[in-house]
Amino acid sequence: MVMNWRVGFVIFIFPLIILCISKATRAANLSSNAHHDYTQFLLVNGLARTPPMGWNSWNHFYCGIDERIVKATADALVSTGLAALGYKYVNIDDCWAEGNRDGSGNLVAKSSTFPSGIKALANYVHARGLKLGIYSDAGYKTCSKSMPGSLGHEDQDARTFAEWGVDYLKYDNCYHDGSKPQERYARMGSALRKVGRPILYSVCDWGQENPAQWASSFANAWRTTGDINDTWGSITSNADSNNIWGRYGGPGRWNDPDMLEVGNGGMSLEEYRSHFSIWALMKAPLLIGCDIRSVSRQTLMLLRNKEVIDVNQDPLGVQGRKIRSKAGLEIWAGPLSGKRVVVVLWNRSLSRAPITVGWREVGLSPSTGVIVRDLWTHSFVSRSLRFRLTANVASHACKMYILTTI
């Protein structure tokens, strides 16, 4: 079942210098000159200095979620070592509440699936060093129609979430009154700021109103795309849509091309590797969307690649972007702290092909000697490479490197 419900963005502007390299291409200036102190742009809640990482229930479970699954997932995040790598948020999506509010107008956890209540679940998650996320909607009902939205109850619901110990709110955009999302999302942002508990705020209007241009004053993340699904066409489309808004993301405020599909079974391992690599390079939130309780060894190895995670969590916080595309052969790149550059050579064509990136395309002097580190083989390609790098890349696969000038 395809659910095209959610999308949301967050605004912020920071410099990623653009170089013209040919009449058909644009390249980002990926030199260390892009390194600035962006802390002045952080929201008052001080959260999401790097993209949030964790797990969300929707992509795999949809409405079939309960507290048993959430607890087991929290345990699995710890036992698999994912939590130690930064996957800290355990996020419950839609369908967790009763269909009606109580007599005082409060949201109530669904007794058949969350009999212990959300506060007890938050305590369980917190005891494992993790954080709990919850879901609501800037409308009268959530997208599933199974529970009330928060429109008109923003202050009350924000207080409830804080009292329960919630750490993250995903806020959707279904069944509203037709008013501007800017206004409805800002009201919940204001309500969250008043509750005395830092709650990461992720807005989701599916990018329909270009939230990258207006959400940064009150949100930590915003969706730039329609809902993702577990197909090659979906991840490539979402990557391209998210790429448009690269200059608006940064510390405290992130573009969100939706949650990860890695491990859900609809794509090949190489396609999932491309998915994870591009999301990491784009500084997207890394929210696992598969069933971690029964994850395969291959999927776990992919999700636990610390070198790739470190790119996503780099403190510079500049979103990498597409700098060249021709016949399905693409170069994506972005600056990292320490005068480094991350490069992904991505083959979206139907056959194996060589892809070459020149130093000038990524903001380096052609004659500069470069240390080249392959993040998927965990090996050095060269310790003094000049002018360019070429790799033979399989169909739908990618190569991911860090370039460090000597």
PEJOTA-V219046 format. One record per run of one state. SS is the DSSP state (A for helix, B for strand, O for the rest). FROM is the first residue (numbers start at 1). TO is the last residue. If there is no record, write none. Layout:
# PEJOTA-V219046
ss: (SS:SS)
from: (FROM:FROM)
to: (TO:TO)
This chain:
# PEJOTA-V219046
ss: (O:B:O:B:O:A:O:A:O:B:O:A:O:A:O:A:O:B:O:B:O:B:O:A:O:B:O:B:O:B:O:A:O:B:O:A:O:B:O:A:O:B:O:A:O:A:O:B:O:B:O:A:O:B:O:A:O:A:O:A:O:B:O:B:O:B:O:B:A:O:B:O:B:O:B:O:B:O)
from: (1:18:23:25:29:32:35:39:42:53:57:58:62:67:80:83:86:89:92:97:98:109:110:118:128:131:138:141:142:148:149:154:165:168:173:181:194:200:204:211:214:221:224:232:244:246:249:250:251:253:257:269:282:286:289:292:295:297:304:306:313:321:327:329:337:340:348:353:359:363:370:375:379:386:388:394:398:406)
to: (17:22:24:28:31:34:38:41:52:56:57:61:66:79:82:85:88:91:96:97:108:109:117:127:130:137:140:141:147:148:153:164:167:172:180:193:199:203:210:213:220:223:231:243:245:248:249:250:252:256:268:281:285:288:291:294:296:303:305:312:320:326:328:336:339:347:352:358:362:369:374:378:385:387:393:397:405:406)
